[in-house]
Amino acid sequence: MFKQLKGQFNKAEWSWMFQDWANSAYSLMITTAIFPIFYKSVADAGGISGADSTAYLGYTNAIATVLTAVLAPFLGTSADYKGYRKPLFTISTLLGIIAVFSMMFIGNGNCFLLLVVYAISSFGFHVANIFYDSSIMDVTTPERLDQVSSTGFGLGYIGSVFPFLIFMVFQLTGIFPANVTVNIGFLLTAAWWFIFTIPYWKNVNQVNYLEKTEGIIQTTVKSLTATVKELKKYPHIYLFLFGYFFYIDGVGTIIAMATSVGTDLGLSANELIIMLLVVQIVAFPCSIMYGYLARRFGTRTMLFVGIATYIVICIFGLSLDSFTDFMILAVLVGTAQGGIQGLSRSYFGQIIPREKSNQFYGFYNIFGKFSSVLGTTILGVVAQITGDSLKGLFALIVQFSIGAILLYMAKPSKSYTN
């Protein structure tokens, strides 16, 4: 598949897509795999119950995403001006990398300090993605957005498997004590993220931008205010954003909380790691396939397919009681996870004014991040009240359904990418 892909993208497109390869190591190693398992062991050692520790992790995800969401429009608007996007991207990326590296120095028993550092890393990761997502408009044409975005997600899924497998070798062989192995995982993630961001720093440059006429803060505030008013001209944009708010919530909640819920249901660390690996491997070809299918059947159609798949996942998830069930769920998640994320990103790029891409992607990220607050908080509250993390899936089914309805209503009358 790599040979088939090689000649289809130019240098800037490859460099942009490899940022997905770089930062997806964080998504798998920290958000989904190593950190939740390590955090659970630290919480258990500190006498915190499974349901409570799951809730605290959900609340931490909520706090980090609220902070990101509040700042997203301002940061996105600032990055629309010439010379600001890459420095802002670099600062937020390095913040996330340094926070991951710092996790190596937090020993057992520091459960809440660990959550603070995790929140900082999550903030850096998500803020960097505001600038990364919008920069797709600088490396490709409107006709290629679906293919580039979906392939980026596909590369991210398969790329993150490599540091994950290295970590697995150390864990399964038991060469080092458990705490040293976890620290190796943190180091691998930070190094992988930094090294494979270098092509982006070298080859992705801001092509679409606005000239600032006053101080950056004053100019940004004025532009942000004008954009909020301007959204009234684009009903398809705000309808899509509200739909995205609901359906991407389920995706983000499942990514952030899957291993924690699995631990509560009695799965071992090795079983959880195998499940996550299956998701990554299945997601690689399926993410790329979504991009090709979008060219044939339309981006919106494939988004509906992704949403429908997740509703099936939630219904099936209500009766999970074995490792086999989790493996079936992992395959289903892998078929849709990258596709729905990649096509949401590219579809938004197709319906917004091109010269204000950072600004509009700031709004795109605020809706995505606030939806993560809703899902993780609901799951945390339900887990504490009922002692059953799976019951929160009822709320996700409703949210996916609302998202589909709003997406249906959000069909634009014309393209705004020219």
N, C-alpha and C positions, 0 to 999 in steps of 0.2 A: 504493500500500500504506500510506503514511503517513496518508492521509485515512481509510482503513478502521480504522486503529489508534487514531486520535485520541480518539474518544469511548469507547473500551473500558477506559480506565484513569483512576484518580483522580490528584490532584496528587501525593500521597505515592508512589504506584506509579511515576508518570512520573519523579519526582525520583530514586527508587531505581534505576530502569532506566538513567537517564542517567549513573550512575556507571560502568556498563559501557561506555557511549559514551566516557566520560572516560578510564578506565584502560586500555581496549583499545588506545589509541594506544601505550602502553608495550609491550604484547604484540607488536604488529605492527612498530613502528618500531625498538624496542630489541632485544627478545628474538629476533625473527625476521629482520628486514631490515637496518637500518642498522648496528647494532652488530656482528653477525657478519661482515658484509662489510668494515667498517672494521677490525675486529680482525684479520681474515685479512691485510689489506694491511699492517698494522703488524707482524704476526708474520713475514710474508714479508720485509719490509724488515730485520727483525732476524735473518734467517737461520734461522728455525724452520720445519721441514718441515710440509707440509700435514697429515699424519696426526698429528704431535705437537701442532700448534696446535689441531686438532679435539679431541684428547684433553684438552688443558689447559682448553679451554672446557667440555668435559663435566665435568671435575673441579670447575671453578669453580661450575657450576650445582649440582653435588652438594653442595658445601660450603655454599652459600647456602641450599639447601633443607633440609639437615640442621639448620642453626641455626634456621630457621623452624619446622621440625617439632618440635624439642626444646622451644621456647618456646610453641608453639601451644596446648597444653592449659591452661597457666598463664594465658596472655593471654586465651584464650577464657573461662575461668572468671572471671577478674577483670572482664571486660566484661559478665558477667551481672548485676553489681551496679549499682544505680541511680547514674547520673551518671558512669560510667566508660567506656562504650563509645565515645561520640563523641570525647572527648579522646584515647583510645588510637588510634582511627581517624585522627584528624587528625595526630598525631605521626608515625605510620608512613607516611601518605600524603605528608607534607611531606619526610620522610627520602628517600623514593623520588624525588620531584620534584627536590629539591636535588642528589641524586647524578647524575641525568640531566643537569641543568644544568651540573654540574661537569665532565662529559665534554668540554665545549667547550674546556677549558683544558689538556687532556692531549695533547701533541703526538706526532708519530710517534716511534717508538723506545721509548716507555714501555709496552711490551706488558703487563707484569705489573701495573703500576700501573693500567692500564686495566681489567684483570680484577678488581682489588680494588674499584674504584669501581662496576663492573658488579655485583659481588656485593652491595654495599651497596644499590644501586638495586633489585635483585631481592628482597632481604630486605624492604625497605620496601613494595614492591608486594605481595608475598605475605602479609605480616602484615596490611596494610590490608584484604586480601580476607577474612581471617578474620572481621573485624568487619562488613564489607560483606555477605558471604554470609549470616551469621546474622540481619542486620537485615531480611531479607525477611519474617521472621515478624512484624515490627512494622508493615508497610505493606499487607498483604493477608490474605485469608482462606485457610484450608487448601484450599478448592476451586479457588482461582485461582493456587496456587503454580506449577503447571506452566506456565501461560500467561505469568505475569509473569516467571518465571526464564528461559524460553526466549526471550521477546521481548527481555529484557535482553541476552542473548547476541547475538541478531540485530542489535540496535541497536549493540552494541559492534563487530561485524564491519563494518557499513556506516559507522559513525562514524569508525572508525580509517582508513578509506580516504581521507577528506578531507585530513588532514595528510600522508598518504602521497603523494597526488596532487600536492600543493603541492611536496613534496620532489622528486617526479619531474620536475616542470617545471624546477626549478633544475638538476637533474642532466642531463637530456636536452638542455637548451638550452646548457649550459656557460657561463652568464652569469658565474659565479664560479669560482675555482679549486676543485679537488676537496675540499681540506681545509675551505674555507669552506662549501661546500655541505653537507658532513657536519655541521658545527657548526650550520648552519641547521636540519638535521633534529633534532639534539638539542634546540635551543631550541624548535622547534615542538612536540615531544613534551611537554616540561616545561610549556609554556604551555597546551596543549590539556588536559592532565591536570588542571592547577590550575583553569582557568576552568570546565570542565564538572563539577567536583566541587562548585561553589558551590550548585547546587540541592539536592544531598544535605545539605550543611551546614545549609541553611535549612529544609528541609521534612521531613527524615526524623528522627524522634525515637524514643527508646527507650520502648516501650509495655510490653513484657514484661521484667520484671526481678525480682531478689531484693533484699531489704533486708539490708544487712550489719549484724551485731550486734557485731563486734569490729574490730580493725585489719584493713585490706584484705588484707595478706599472710597473716595467720593465718587469716582467714575463707576466703580463696581456697584455701589448702593443705588445710584441712579439707573444703571442698566438693569439691575435685578428688579427694581420697581417697575420699570417699563416692560420687562418681560412678563411679569405677573399680569399686568394689564393686557399685554399682547396675547396671552393665552386664550382670551375670549374669542380671538379670531380663528382659533384652531380647536374646535370642539372635539375633533377626532384625537387630538393629542391628549387632552385631559381625560377623555373617556378611556383611552388606552392606559394612561397612568393609573387611574383608579382600578381598572381591571388587572393590571400588572401588580398593583398593591396587594390584591387578594390572592391571585394564583401563585405568585412567586413566594408568598408567605409559606405555603405548604412545602415548597421545594427547599427553602432555606431552613425551615424548622426540622425537616427530616434529615438534612445534612448535618445540622448543628447538634441534634439531640439523639441520633440513631444509636451511637455506641453507649451512651448513658442509659437509654431505655433498655438496650440489649443486656447490659450489665445487671439492671434491676430484675430482668426476667431470667437470670441465671446463666447466660452465655459466658464462656471462658474468654480470656483475653485472646487466645489463639483463634478461637471460633470467630470472634469479632473481626480480627485482622483478616482472616480468610474471606469473610463476607465483604469487607471493604475492598479487598483486592479484586473480587469478582465484579463489583460495581465499576471500578476503574477500567478493567479490561473490556467489559461489555460496552461501556460508555464511549470508548475511543472510536470504534467504527460507526457506532450508532449516531454519534454527534456529527461526524462528517456526512453520513447518509442523510441526516435531516437537512443539511445544506443543499445537497443535490435534489432531494425530493421537493424542497421549497421552490426550486427553479421550475419544476414540472407542475406541481399542484398549487403553488402559492404559499407565501410565508404564513399568512393567517390560518390557512387550512392546517398546516403542520403544527402550529401553536395549539389549535383545537385538539389535534391528535395527542399532543403531549399532556394537555390538561386532562383529557379523558383517561389517559394511562394512569395519571396520578390519582384520579378518583378511584379507579380499580385497585390501585396500590393501597389506598386508605381503607377501603372496604375489606380487602384481604388481610390487612394489618390488624384489624380488630380481633381476629381469632388466632394470632400467633401463639404457638406453644412449643415449638421445637426448632432445632437448628435447621432442619430441612425447610421449614416454613420461611425462616430468615433467608436462606439461600435463594428460594423462589422469589422472595421480595427483592433481594439484591439484584437479580437478573432484570426484573421489571423496572426497578429504579434506573439501572444502567441504560436501558433502552431509551429513556425519556429525559434523564437529568441534563445532560449536556445539550441536547437538541433544543429543549425549551428555553434554556438560558441563552444559548448562542443566537437563536432566532429572535428572542425578545430584544436582545441588544441590537441586532442588525435591523429588525423591523422598525425600531424607534429611530434609527439613523435614516431610514427611508422616508419618514413622515415629518421630519423637523427641518427648519431652515439651516442650511449647511454652515453658514458663516457664524452661527451662534451655537455650534455643536456642544462646546464645553458647558455653556450656560444651561442648555436644555438637558444635557446628560446629568447636570447637577440635580435637576428636578427628578429625572429618571432614578437616580440613586437615592434621593430622599424618600421616594415612594417605596422603593425596594427595601431600604433599611428600616423604615417604620413598620413595614409589614412583618419583618423578622421580629420586631419587638412584640407584636400582637401574638404571633404563633408560639414563640418560646415562653412568653409570660403565661399564656393560657395553659400550655402543657405543664409548666411548673406549678401553677395553682391547682390544676386538676390532679396532678401527682400527689400534692400535699393533702388535698381534701379527701380523695378517694383511695390513695395508696396504690392506684393503678394508672401508670403513665399512658397506656394505650387508649384510654377513654377520650383523651384529647384529640384523637383522630376524627371524632364526629365533627368537631369545629372546623377541621381542615377540609373535610368533604364539602361543607357549606361554603367555605371561602373559595375553593376551586370552582364551584358552581357559579358563584357570583362573578368571579373573574371571567369565566367563559361568556356570561351574558354581556358584561361590559365590553369585552373584546369584540363580540358580535356587533355591538352598537358603535364601535369606534372606527368603522371603515372610512378612510379618507376619500374625498371626492377627487383629489389630485395629488401628485407628488410634490414635496417641498424641498427636494434635495438639489435642485438646480439653482 
